[in-house]
Amino acid sequence: MAQLIVRNLEEALVKALKIAAARNGRSAEAEHREILRAALRPRSSAPTLKDLMLNMPPVGEDRDFARPRDTGRRTRL
């Protein structure tokens, strides 16, 4: 396995890494590895809403989706 040395990190960043590691029950080194994996992992190619809508089949007529006329409700003044 390869090794990676990161120099000149701010103390606050190292402290935050150690706190996150403790919170997740890992060593700081293991937490660092997990952060790198998550950052460099290929993004999932989940379809967007636009993609889903563009792939909808052209079925039905416009009147199938027409809203009923709103007649309101009676009120007493």
C-alpha positions in Angstrom: 0.0 0.0 0.0 1.1 3.5 -0.7 1.6 6.1 2.0 0.6 9.7 1.9 2.2 12.4 4.1 0.4 15.7 4.5 2.4 18.6 5.9 1.7 22.1 7.1 -1.8 21.4 8.4 -3.4 24.0 10.8 -3.8 22.7 14.3 -7.5 23.4 14.2 -7.9 21.1 11.2 -5.9 18.3 13.0 -8.0 18.8 16.1 -11.3 18.6 14.0 -10.0 15.4 12.4 -9.3 13.8 15.7 -12.7 14.8 17.1 -14.4 13.4 14.0 -12.4 10.2 14.3 -13.3 9.8 18.0 -17.0 10.4 17.2 -16.8 7.6 14.5 -14.8 5.2 16.6 -11.8 5.3 14.4 -8.2 6.4 14.6 -7.3 9.8 13.0 -5.5 7.9 10.2 -8.5 5.8 9.5 -10.7 8.8 9.5 -8.4 10.5 7.1 -8.6 7.5 4.8 -12.4 7.5 4.9 -12.5 11.2 4.1 -10.3 10.7 1.1 -12.4 7.8 -0.1 -15.6 9.7 0.2 -14.2 12.7 -1.5 -12.8 10.8 -4.4 -15.5 8.1 -4.8 -17.2 8.2 -8.2 -20.5 10.0 -7.9 -23.6 8.0 -8.4 -25.3 8.7 -11.7 -28.9 8.9 -10.3 -31.3 10.4 -12.8 -32.4 13.9 -12.3 -36.0 15.0 -12.2 -35.5 16.5 -15.7 -34.2 13.2 -17.0 -37.2 11.3 -15.5 -39.6 13.8 -17.0 -38.0 13.7 -20.4 -38.2 9.9 -20.4 -41.9 9.8 -19.6 -44.0 8.3 -22.5 -46.3 10.7 -24.3 -49.6 9.2 -23.3 -53.0 10.7 -22.5 -54.6 13.9 -23.7 -54.4 17.3 -22.2 -58.0 17.1 -21.0 -56.9 14.1 -18.9 -54.9 16.4 -16.7 -57.4 19.3 -16.6 -58.3 20.6 -13.2 -62.0 20.8 -12.3 -63.4 24.4 -12.3 -63.2 25.8 -8.8 -66.7 27.2 -7.9 -65.6 28.3 -4.5 -67.7 27.8 -1.4 -70.7 29.7 0.0 -69.9 32.1 2.7 -72.2 34.1 5.0 -71.4 37.7 5.7 
